[in-house]
Amino acid sequence: MGETLRAGVIGLTGIGQRPMAPGASSGWGMAMPHSHVSAYDYVADTELVAVCDLSEDAIAKYRSDWDARLPEVNVYTSHKELLEKENLDIISVVTGDNVHAQITVDAVDAGVRGVLCEKPIASSLADADRMIEAVESAGVPMVVDHSRRWMFPWVQAAQLVEEGAIGEVVRVVANQGGPRAMLFRNGTHMCDTINWFAQGNPTAVYGINEKGFEGYGPRYASDGGHDPDTDPAVSILVEYDNDVRAFWNQCKTMPGIFQVDTYGTEGYIQVSQDRATITTGSKNNLLTRDIPHAQHTQGHIAGAVTELVDLVRHGGTPTCGPKEARQVMEVLLGALHSQDSGNTRIQFPIQDA
Ligand SMILES: NC(=O)c1ccc[n+]([C@@H]2O[C@H](COP(=O)([O-])OP(=O)(O)OC[C@H]3O[C@@H](n4cnc5c(N)ncnc54)[C@H](O)[C@@H]3O)[C@@H](O)[C@H]2O)c1
């Protein structure tokens, strides 16, 4: 174990500070701890020294949940004051996405050594670019919490794909149903998973918005993603530079499905919220078996924190860095551009509308 890294969390809603529930079990993909404060409390190499929120209610809730356990943590209502006073090593940016960029840039200017940012990285490509420029020019590692990158069995399925267990990847087919088929709130997770399994860089996109959302427009409203009625479902086709194509169906009136099927030249892998299978074999003799999933040991945020600590200490390439997170935003915004221009094919790179 090396030096203990001083950590701070900006944004104290549930994902920012929810405590581990007593006896919480590590259910499929949702192992505890499931918040940034509880992840820093859990990961031995970090010490939470400060938290911040603009809202007195959020601070009061944080205090009632954590003051007894973490009495030394300083509480702020200004992230700039926190950064000036606390000499942080790492920061979690857990506010709404419209302020991720400014807080990240301020944190890098103040000398932090690592950034963990919630998804989506930002609400525009220009803001994502500001963040990338800030961390790259300062040589600061940044990880974006596209959660499945640290969740079993998604990790195991991706590893099998990378090892060639289904041959060469040719298609990804994803289904996301139910009211929470939301392009920006949960679609960010789905899109990152699709890009990850496709193993290439997206080059073009087509999008058709679900009925009722036709006029949403080419920009992300960045309104927090709390209301499924204001975050559109979109049917999307993505082309990649390795000739993979992804068909991504979002539909709010379908049952609540979250499933990704990755097709290779020698089989396919299917991962959903409660089952992961691999199917291989010859044409008339396909065999499907479960992908045995490792015991959950820690939640995705603790996984991301552990990775960031390692990157700060030893360098390396993040599992999901700001460039991968920007690609997600480019696909989502590209799909809106497509809808807005009469469902035409939109080639990358694009710019904010
Ligand atoms: N990875 C996941 O599974 C997961 C789950 C939920 C939310 N999220 C992401 O986490 C982030 C937060 O989500 P949310 O729904 O809690 O957002 P939210 O907008 O409801 O609230 C975030 C908190 O940030 C505070 N805040 C806003 N601006 C601030 C500033 N300048 N300084 C300090 N505090 C500030 C707000 O007062 C609020 O308490 C979003 O990016 C969201 O997409 C990720």
PDBQT file of the ligand as one rigid body, heavy atoms in Angstrom, charges set to zero:
ROOT
HETATM    1  N1  LIG A 401     -23.307   5.793 -12.663  1.00  0.00    +0.000 N 
HETATM    2  C1  LIG A 401     -24.535   5.692 -12.232  1.00  0.00    +0.000 C 
HETATM    3  O1  LIG A 401     -25.076   4.596 -12.055  1.00  0.00    +0.000 OA
HETATM    4  C2  LIG A 401     -25.304   6.948 -11.925  1.00  0.00    +0.000 A 
HETATM    5  C3  LIG A 401     -26.506   6.915 -11.204  1.00  0.00    +0.000 A 
HETATM    6  C4  LIG A 401     -27.160   8.123 -10.908  1.00  0.00    +0.000 A 
HETATM    7  C5  LIG A 401     -26.625   9.328 -11.356  1.00  0.00    +0.000 A 
HETATM    8  N2  LIG A 401     -25.468   9.325 -12.074  1.00  0.00    +0.000 N 
HETATM    9  C6  LIG A 401     -24.856  10.598 -12.536  1.00  0.00    +0.000 C 
HETATM   10  O2  LIG A 401     -24.435  11.299 -11.376  1.00  0.00    +0.000 OA
HETATM   11  C7  LIG A 401     -24.544  12.696 -11.583  1.00  0.00    +0.000 C 
HETATM   12  C8  LIG A 401     -25.443  13.282 -10.513  1.00  0.00    +0.000 C 
HETATM   13  O3  LIG A 401     -26.752  12.806 -10.719  1.00  0.00    +0.000 OA
HETATM   14  P1  LIG A 401     -27.981  13.352  -9.874  1.00  0.00    +0.000 P 
HETATM   15  O4  LIG A 401     -29.206  12.799 -10.433  1.00  0.00    +0.000 OA
HETATM   16  O5  LIG A 401     -27.712  13.133  -8.420  1.00  0.00    +0.000 OA
HETATM   17  O6  LIG A 401     -27.856  14.906 -10.197  1.00  0.00    +0.000 OA
HETATM   18  P2  LIG A 401     -28.637  16.133  -9.576  1.00  0.00    +0.000 P 
HETATM   19  O7  LIG A 401     -28.590  17.189 -10.598  1.00  0.00    +0.000 OA
HETATM   20  O8  LIG A 401     -29.933  15.684  -9.032  1.00  0.00    +0.000 OA
HETATM   21  O9  LIG A 401     -27.808  16.582  -8.294  1.00  0.00    +0.000 OA
HETATM   22  C9  LIG A 401     -26.501  16.575  -8.048  1.00  0.00    +0.000 C 
HETATM   23  C10 LIG A 401     -26.174  17.393  -6.814  1.00  0.00    +0.000 C 
HETATM   24  O10 LIG A 401     -25.143  18.271  -7.245  1.00  0.00    +0.000 OA
HETATM   25  C11 LIG A 401     -25.329  19.517  -6.600  1.00  0.00    +0.000 C 
HETATM   26  N3  LIG A 401     -24.636  20.561  -7.371  1.00  0.00    +0.000 N 
HETATM   27  C12 LIG A 401     -24.974  21.088  -8.568  1.00  0.00    +0.000 A 
HETATM   28  N4  LIG A 401     -24.072  22.013  -8.941  1.00  0.00    +0.000 NA
HETATM   29  C13 LIG A 401     -23.136  22.060  -7.960  1.00  0.00    +0.000 A 
HETATM   30  C14 LIG A 401     -21.950  22.802  -7.773  1.00  0.00    +0.000 A 
HETATM   31  N5  LIG A 401     -21.543  23.726  -8.660  1.00  0.00    +0.000 N 
HETATM   32  N6  LIG A 401     -21.235  22.595  -6.641  1.00  0.00    +0.000 NA
HETATM   33  C15 LIG A 401     -21.637  21.681  -5.727  1.00  0.00    +0.000 A 
HETATM   34  N7  LIG A 401     -22.755  20.951  -5.848  1.00  0.00    +0.000 NA
HETATM   35  C16 LIG A 401     -23.490  21.130  -6.955  1.00  0.00    +0.000 A 
HETATM   36  C17 LIG A 401     -26.826  19.696  -6.525  1.00  0.00    +0.000 C 
HETATM   37  O11 LIG A 401     -27.192  20.629  -5.507  1.00  0.00    +0.000 OA
HETATM   38  C18 LIG A 401     -27.290  18.282  -6.228  1.00  0.00    +0.000 C 
HETATM   39  O12 LIG A 401     -27.398  18.039  -4.833  1.00  0.00    +0.000 OA
HETATM   40  C19 LIG A 401     -25.088  12.865 -13.018  1.00  0.00    +0.000 C 
HETATM   41  O13 LIG A 401     -24.020  13.046 -13.885  1.00  0.00    +0.000 OA
HETATM   42  C20 LIG A 401     -25.800  11.547 -13.253  1.00  0.00    +0.000 C 
HETATM   43  O14 LIG A 401     -25.931  11.202 -14.621  1.00  0.00    +0.000 OA
HETATM   44  C21 LIG A 401     -24.799   8.178 -12.348  1.00  0.00    +0.000 A 
ENDROOT
TORSDOF 0
